[in-house]
């Protein structure tokens, strides 16, 4: 309790002396030069005010419910900021101005439900942003616009159901995107623009049923695509063919595969594409039709098109027989007509001789 009161008093003293708040990020913030690492989650809290000016600041597990906007002006040399395991429910636009040197921001295990369009203001140098295990339900366009240097974005274990088409615009340096363990049902074309450097896309443990054909087209550096444990019943060949990276490993087990001839053909063609690796193909199981439930797709694939092949052969044979029969009948009719004309000519000649 004493540590919390001390922390509150220290912040109050520091923030009350901060410059007046303004919209956006101001140039300069009166940085101090006596930087020392500090960990405010430790029971032995430092007592010297100079420790406030540090490159590492740990405010995790402090029962914080809010972070007032612009209150980090005296921390403008900060590189790592931990705010995890608190009760933070919202963040004002410009909250982290002017942390222009911040490289890592950890906001995991809070109760944040939305990110405003000004969330990323002042975070132009950020490399790693951790927002896992919050209560986000939607990603709006513009929230990450200023994060041009970000390389890792962790949004796992939220409740994200929808993503605006321009939500990830500006993340031109992003290499890892974690969207696993959310509630996504559809991946629409245009939600991954400008992510040419993305190498790892984690989409496992969602409820994905539909994937637009061109949704992965911008991901020209994609090395790992994890779609395990979703609700996919079928896939389009073009969806994965549009991935133009040199080599991509695709993970698909744990989906609700409807094993039929169409699915078998798609996987057969995908396995022939050298730049695509279906690493867990042998672990894919059928859920439909009922008679194939639980069977491995790799074990039944040779049988999936048998019935259709037999049907096609029967239809083809029927057509051939019909055509041949028509030709034969036509030839017979022609001969009959020819024979009749010859007979009539013979009768006429005989009568004339008489």
C-alpha positions in Angstrom: 0.0 0.0 0.0 2.8 2.4 0.9 4.5 1.7 -2.4 1.3 2.6 -4.3 1.0 5.9 -2.3 4.6 6.7 -3.0 4.2 6.0 -6.7 1.1 8.2 -6.9 2.8 11.0 -5.0 5.9 10.8 -7.3 3.8 10.8 -10.5 1.7 13.7 -9.2 4.8 15.8 -8.5 6.4 15.0 -11.8 3.3 15.4 -14.0 2.2 18.6 -12.2 5.5 20.2 -13.4 5.1 18.9 -17.0 4.5 21.3 -19.8 0.8 22.2 -20.7 -0.9 19.6 -22.8 -1.4 20.1 -26.5 -2.8 18.3 -29.4 -0.4 16.0 -31.2 3.3 15.6 -30.2 5.4 18.6 -29.3 9.1 19.0 -30.1 11.3 18.7 -27.1 10.2 17.7 -23.6 12.9 18.7 -21.3 14.7 15.4 -21.0 17.0 14.8 -18.1 20.4 13.1 -18.6 20.6 11.1 -15.4 19.1 7.9 -16.8 19.0 4.7 -14.7 17.0 1.5 -15.1 14.0 1.4 -12.8 11.4 -1.3 -12.0 8.3 0.0 -10.2 6.8 -3.4 -9.9 9.6 -4.3 -7.4 8.6 -4.1 -3.7 11.8 -2.1 -3.1 10.9 1.0 -4.9 13.7 3.6 -5.6 13.4 6.7 -3.6 15.6 9.0 -5.7 13.6 11.2 -8.2 16.4 10.8 -10.7 15.4 7.2 -11.2 12.3 8.5 -13.0 14.4 9.4 -16.0 15.2 5.9 -17.3 15.4 4.1 -20.5 13.4 1.2 -19.0 10.2 1.8 -17.0 8.2 -1.1 -15.5 4.7 -0.1 -14.3 3.2 -3.6 -14.6 0.9 -4.9 -11.8 0.3 -1.5 -10.4 -3.5 -1.6 -10.6 -3.5 1.4 -13.0 -6.9 2.0 -14.5 -5.9 4.9 -16.8 -2.9 6.5 -18.4 -3.5 10.3 -18.8 -2.7 11.7 -22.2 0.6 13.4 -22.6 1.9 12.5 -19.2 5.1 10.9 -20.4 6.8 14.1 -21.6 9.6 13.8 -19.0 10.3 10.2 -20.2 11.2 11.2 -23.8 14.4 9.0 -23.7 12.4 5.9 -22.7 13.1 2.8 -24.8 11.1 0.1 -23.0 7.7 0.6 -21.2 5.9 -2.1 -19.4 2.2 -1.4 -18.5 1.0 -5.0 -18.5 -1.2 -6.7 -15.9 -3.1 -3.5 -14.9 -6.8 -2.5 -15.3 -6.3 0.0 -18.2 -9.5 0.1 -20.2 -8.9 3.0 -22.6 -6.1 5.1 -24.1 -6.5 8.7 -25.2 -5.0 9.8 -28.5 -1.5 11.0 -28.0 -1.1 9.2 -24.7 2.5 8.2 -25.5 3.7 11.5 -26.9 6.5 12.3 -27.2 8.2 8.9 -26.7 10.0 9.1 -29.9 12.8 6.7 -28.7 10.4 4.0 -27.4 11.2 0.6 -28.9 8.9 -1.7 -26.9 5.5 -1.1 -25.4 3.9 -3.9 -23.4 0.1 -3.5 -22.7 -0.7 -7.1 -22.3 -3.4 -8.3 -19.9 -5.4 -5.1 -19.5 -9.0 -4.4 -20.4 -8.5 -2.1 -23.5 -11.6 -2.3 -25.7 -10.6 0.0 -28.5 -7.8 2.0 -30.1 -8.3 5.5 -31.4 -6.9 6.9 -34.6 -4.4 8.8 -32.6 -3.2 5.9 -30.6 0.2 5.6 -32.4 1.1 9.3 -32.2 4.6 9.8 -31.0 5.5 6.1 -31.5 7.4 6.4 -34.7 10.4 4.4 -33.5 8.5 1.5 -31.9 9.7 -2.0 -32.9 7.4 -4.2 -30.7 3.8 -3.6 -29.6 2.2 -6.1 -27.3 -1.6 -5.9 -26.9 -2.4 -9.5 -26.2 -5.2 -10.5 -23.8 -7.2 -7.3 -23.8 -10.8 -6.8 -24.9 -10.4 -5.5 -28.4 -13.3 -6.4 -30.7 -12.6 -4.3 -33.8 -9.5 -2.8 -35.5 -10.1 0.6 -37.0 -8.3 2.3 -39.9 -5.6 4.6 -38.7 -4.9 3.2 -35.3 -1.4 2.0 -36.3 -0.7 4.6 -39.0 2.4 6.1 -37.3 4.1 2.8 -36.6 6.3 2.7 -39.7 9.2 1.0 -37.8 7.1 -1.6 -36.0 8.3 -5.2 -36.6 6.1 -7.2 -34.2 2.5 -6.7 -33.4 0.8 -9.0 -31.0 -3.0 -8.8 -30.9 -3.6 -12.4 -29.8 -6.3 -13.5 -27.3 -8.6 -10.6 -27.7 -12.2 -10.8 -29.1 -11.5 -9.2 -32.5 -14.4 -9.9 -34.9 -13.7 -7.4 -37.7 -10.8 -5.5 -39.2 -11.1 -2.4 -41.4 -9.4 -2.6 -44.8 -6.9 0.1 -43.8 -6.3 -1.0 -40.2 -2.8 -2.1 -40.9 -1.9 0.7 -43.3 1.5 2.2 -42.4 3.0 -1.0 -41.0 5.5 -1.2 -43.8 8.3 -2.8 -41.7 6.1 -5.3 -39.9 7.5 -8.9 -39.9 5.3 -10.7 -37.4 1.5 -10.3 -36.9 -0.2 -12.2 -34.2 -4.0 -12.4 -34.6 -4.5 -15.9 -33.1 -7.2 -16.7 -30.6 -9.7 -14.1 -31.7 -13.2 -14.4 -33.2 -12.5 -13.6 -36.9 -14.9 -15.4 -39.3 -13.9 -13.8 -42.7 -10.7 -12.6 -44.2 -11.6 -9.9 -46.7 -9.4 -8.7 -49.5 -7.6 -5.5 -48.6 -7.1 -6.1 -44.9 -3.4 -6.7 -45.3 -2.2 -3.8 -47.5 1.4 -2.6 -47.5 2.7 -5.6 -45.6 5.3 -6.6 -48.1 7.8 -7.4 -45.3 5.5 -9.6 -43.3 7.1 -13.0 -42.7 4.8 -14.6 -40.1 1.0 -14.4 -40.0 -0.7 -16.2 -37.1 -4.4 -16.7 -37.6 -4.9 -19.9 -35.7 -7.7 -20.4 -33.1 -10.2 -18.2 -34.8 -13.5 -19.0 -36.4 -12.5 -18.3 -40.0 -15.0 -19.8 -42.6 -14.3 -17.6 -45.6 -11.1 -16.4 -47.2 -11.2 -14.0 -50.2 -9.1 -15.1 -53.1 -6.7 -12.1 -53.1 -6.4 -11.5 -49.4 -2.8 -12.7 -49.2 -1.6 -11.2 -52.5 0.3 -8.2 -50.8 2.3 -10.5 -48.6 5.3 -11.0 -50.9 7.6 -12.0 -48.0 5.3 -14.4 -46.2 7.2 -17.4 -44.8 4.6 -18.9 -42.3 0.8 -18.8 -42.6 -0.9 -20.5 -39.7 -4.6 -21.2 -40.2 -4.9 -24.2 -37.8 -8.0 -24.7 -35.7 -10.5 -22.6 -37.7 -13.8 -23.5 -39.4 -12.6 -23.9 -43.0 -14.5 -26.5 -44.9 -13.0 -25.9 -48.3 -10.4 -23.6 -49.9 -9.9 -22.0 -53.3 -6.7 -22.8 -55.2 -6.3 -19.2 -56.2 -6.3 -18.1 -52.5 -2.9 -19.7 -51.8 -1.6 -19.5 -55.4 -1.7 -15.7 -55.0 1.0 -15.8 -52.3 4.0 -14.8 -54.3 6.8 -15.2 -51.7 9.8 -17.4 -52.4 8.7 -20.0 -49.9 5.7 -20.2 -47.7 4.8 -22.9 -45.1 1.0 -23.2 -44.7 -0.5 -24.9 -41.6 -4.2 -26.1 -41.9 -4.9 -28.9 -39.5 -7.8 -28.7 -37.1 -10.3 -27.3 -39.6 -13.8 -28.7 -40.6 -12.8 -30.2 -44.0 -15.6 -31.4 -46.2 -13.8 -34.1 -48.1 -15.0 -34.3 -51.7 -13.6 -34.4 -55.2 -13.2 -30.6 -55.4 -11.2 -30.5 -52.2 -9.0 -33.3 -53.4 -8.3 -31.5 -56.6 -7.4 -28.3 -54.9 -4.9 -29.9 -52.5 -3.5 -32.0 -55.4 -2.7 -28.8 -57.3 -1.4 -27.0 -54.2 1.1 -29.7 -53.5 2.5 -29.3 -57.0 3.3 -25.6 -56.4 7.0 -25.7 -55.3 7.0 -22.4 -53.4 4.1 -23.6 -51.1 4.7 -26.2 -48.4 1.7 -27.9 -46.8 3.6 -28.9 -43.7 0.7 -30.6 -41.9 -1.2 -32.1 -44.9 -0.9 -35.6 -43.4 -2.7 -34.3 -40.3 -5.8 -33.0 -42.1 -9.0 -34.9 -41.1 -12.4 -35.0 -42.7 -15.5 -34.0 -40.8 -17.9 -34.5 -43.7 -19.5 -36.5 -45.2 -20.4 -38.6 -42.2 -18.9 -41.8 -43.5 -15.5 -40.2 -43.8 -15.6 -38.4 -40.4 -12.2 -38.7 -38.6 -10.4 -40.1 -41.7 -7.2 -38.5 -42.8 -7.6 -36.7 -46.1 -4.3 -38.2 -47.3 -5.8 -41.7 -46.9 -9.0 -41.2 -48.7 -8.0 -38.7 -51.4 -7.6 -41.4 -54.0 -11.2 -42.5 -53.4 -12.8 -39.1 -53.4 -13.1 -38.7 -57.1 -13.8 -42.4 -57.9 -17.6 -42.0 -57.9 -17.4 -38.9 -59.9 -15.0 -40.5 -62.4 -17.3 -43.5 -62.8 -20.3 -41.2 -63.3 -18.3 -39.3 -66.0 -17.3 -42.5 -67.7 -20.9 -43.7 -67.7 -22.2 -40.4 -69.1 -19.4 -40.4 -71.7 -20.1 -44.0 -72.7 -23.8 -43.3 -73.0 -23.2 -40.3 -75.2 -20.8 -42.4 -77.4 -23.4 -45.2 -77.7 -26.1 -42.8 -78.5 -24.0 -41.1 -81.2 -23.0 -44.5 -82.7 -26.6 -45.7 -82.7 -27.7 -42.5 -84.4 -25.1 -42.9 -87.1 -26.0 -46.5 -87.7 -29.7 -45.7 -87.9 -29.0 -42.8 -90.3 -26.9 -45.2 -92.5 -29.7 -47.8 -92.5 -32.3 -45.2 -93.5 -30.0 -44.0 -96.3 -29.5 -47.5 -97.6 -33.3 -48.1 -97.5 -34.0 -45.0 -99.5 -31.2 -45.9 -102.0 -32.5 -49.4 -102.4 -36.1 -48.2 -102.9 -35.1 -45.8 -105.7 -33.1 -48.6 -107.4 -36.0 -51.0 -107.3 -38.4 -48.4 -108.8 -35.9 -47.7 -111.6 -35.7 -51.5 -112.3 -39.4 -51.9 -112.6 -39.7 -49.0 -115.0 -37.0 -50.5 -117.3 -38.7 -53.9 -117.3 -42.1 -52.4 -118.2 -40.6 -50.5 -121.1 -39.0 -53.6 -122.5 -42.3 -55.3 -122.5 
